Amino acid sequence: QVQLVESGGGLVQAGGSLRLSCAASGRTFRNLHMGWFRQVPGKEREFVAAIRWSSSRTYYADSVKGRFTISRDNAKNTIYLQMNSLKPEDTAVYYCVAAPETMGWVPSGKNEYDYWGQGTQVTVSS
């Protein structure tokens, strides 16, 4: 139903900034909670941030609070992840995710999301 395409990944120095984008398309263009997960090879995929469809309320993992900001542009069917003060431990493949609006949604839950992008690599050097 929904296709997600990430962009904006790359190589940055520690302390630098990067902005990721995720464009959504398909049979539905609204009523989606959206977010970002990340994964390091050999490790479990972890929650980064999420944003509600209607209220745009945001949620963040403790590890990125104060440094990352998630936002959405509903007219463009796009979400963003502004990453500041990047650390080497932020290095990972970042995935855009989407979930149909429903009661009881848990922003940090991997199983909550029906749609996943292919990921974009973010590498932070020391």
C-alpha positions in Angstrom: 0.0 0.0 0.0 2.8 2.4 0.9 6.3 2.8 -0.5 9.0 4.6 1.5 12.2 6.0 0.0 14.9 7.4 2.2 17.6 9.9 1.2 20.2 12.2 2.7 22.6 9.7 4.2 26.3 10.1 4.0 29.6 10.6 5.8 30.0 13.3 8.4 32.5 14.2 11.2 31.6 13.9 14.8 29.7 17.0 16.0 28.4 17.6 12.5 24.8 17.6 11.2 22.8 15.7 8.6 19.2 15.7 7.5 17.4 12.6 6.3 14.3 12.6 4.2 11.7 10.0 3.6 9.1 10.3 0.8 5.9 8.2 1.0 3.8 7.2 -1.9 1.1 4.6 -2.8 -2.5 3.9 -2.3 -2.7 6.0 0.9 -1.2 9.4 1.4 -2.3 10.3 4.9 -3.4 8.9 8.2 0.1 7.4 8.8 2.2 7.6 11.9 5.8 7.6 10.7 9.2 7.3 12.2 12.8 6.2 12.0 14.7 3.1 13.1 18.4 2.4 12.8 20.5 -0.8 12.6 24.1 -1.6 13.0 25.4 -4.9 11.4 25.1 -7.7 14.0 22.7 -5.7 16.2 19.0 -5.5 16.7 17.1 -2.7 14.9 16.4 0.1 17.3 13.9 2.9 17.6 15.1 6.4 16.9 12.1 8.8 16.6 8.4 8.9 15.5 5.8 11.4 14.7 2.0 11.2 14.9 -0.2 11.7 11.8 -2.7 14.3 13.2 -1.1 16.1 16.1 2.5 15.8 14.9 3.5 14.9 18.5 7.0 13.5 18.5 8.8 10.7 20.3 12.5 10.0 20.7 14.8 7.4 22.0 16.8 8.6 25.0 20.0 8.3 23.1 19.0 11.0 20.6 16.9 13.4 22.6 18.1 16.9 22.3 20.2 16.1 19.2 17.7 14.7 16.7 14.4 16.3 15.5 11.7 14.5 13.5 9.2 16.5 11.5 6.8 16.0 8.7 5.4 17.9 5.7 2.0 16.4 4.9 1.6 18.3 1.7 4.8 16.5 0.4 4.1 13.2 2.1 7.6 13.5 3.5 9.2 13.2 6.9 12.6 14.4 8.0 15.2 13.6 10.6 17.5 16.4 11.5 20.5 15.0 13.2 22.8 17.4 15.1 25.8 16.9 17.3 26.4 13.5 15.6 28.5 10.9 17.4 30.3 7.9 16.0 27.8 5.6 17.7 25.1 7.1 15.5 26.6 5.3 12.6 24.0 2.9 11.2 21.6 2.3 8.4 18.5 4.4 9.0 15.1 3.1 8.0 11.9 5.1 7.5 8.8 3.4 8.8 5.1 4.0 8.6 2.0 2.7 10.5 -1.7 3.2 9.8 -3.3 5.3 12.4 -4.8 3.1 15.1 -5.6 3.3 18.8 -2.9 1.9 21.1 0.0 2.7 18.8 3.4 2.3 20.5 5.9 4.6 18.8 9.0 2.6 19.7 7.6 -0.8 18.8 9.0 -2.5 15.7 5.9 -4.5 15.2 3.8 -1.4 15.0 5.0 -0.5 11.6 3.6 -2.1 8.4 5.9 -0.3 6.0 9.7 0.0 5.9 12.0 1.7 3.5 15.2 0.2 2.2 17.4 2.3 4.4 20.1 4.9 4.0 23.6 4.7 5.4 24.8 7.3 8.0 28.5 7.2 8.9 30.0 9.4 11.6 33.8 9.6 11.8 35.7 10.5 15.0 
